[in-house]
Amino acid sequence: MPSSPPQWPISFGYTLLRATLYVLFIAGIAQGGYFEALYLPNVRYTELGFTEFAQTLVLASCCGLLIYVRQVLRVWPTVTLLLLAFVAASLVREQDYFLDHYVADNTWKVLVSLIVIPSLVWVVVHRRRFIEEFSHYSNTFAFGLFTAGVLVTYIFSRLYGRQDFWRAVMQDDYIREFKDVAEEAIELLGYSLILFAMIELLLIARRIYKTRQIPR
């Protein structure tokens, strides 16, 4: 059974459609942040605001797509398990406020450990399979998008959102809310790129799945 994407040509129209939908999605979240700032002053850029809710929805969608690829299409099970652990851990991390407030302090850390550690152990045990699958996955557009999303969310947004940086920029006019707006908006952009990566992965997985169904 093939583990690499079949070399079926993708039409220009289909590519243009996907690109258009991605552009509209990015425009939509930007507009959502705009409306949040204008019309939701009491909750803007808090755990109850549009941006935080959108982050949760995007990450939950990523988890759903990965579960479908792994459990239903059964494509690249070790790679998708590692991706799922990463995204699920991020989803739990985004709920830290609610978990700390309604369950117990540092609950999210326990849950993340329960997700990540067994997944890493499984991948290490099946490392040869992982390396083979990753050799195919790493040569896809989906992997490029995922890498970009990780760099934006976990590197750039963290560095850009440093308090010292914003204090230096705003000096005596420093207000923490401005820093939070910049950091959370960039995080949502990064998560959106990861969602696009999961969609592209789904499309690849469906092509592989269909190829497997062709009688030989």
Secondary structure, DSSP 8 states (H G I E B T S, - for coil): ---S-------HHHHHHHHHHHHHHHHHHHHHHHHHHHH-TTTTTSTTSHHHHHHHHHHHHHHHHHHIIIIII--SHHHHHHHHHHHHHHHHHHTHHHHHHHT-TTHHHHHHHHHHHHHHHHHHHTHHHHHHHHHHHTTSHHHHHHHHHHIIIIIIHHHHT-HHHHHHHHGGG--HHHHHHHHHHHHHHHHHHHHHHHHHHHHHHHHHHHHHTS--
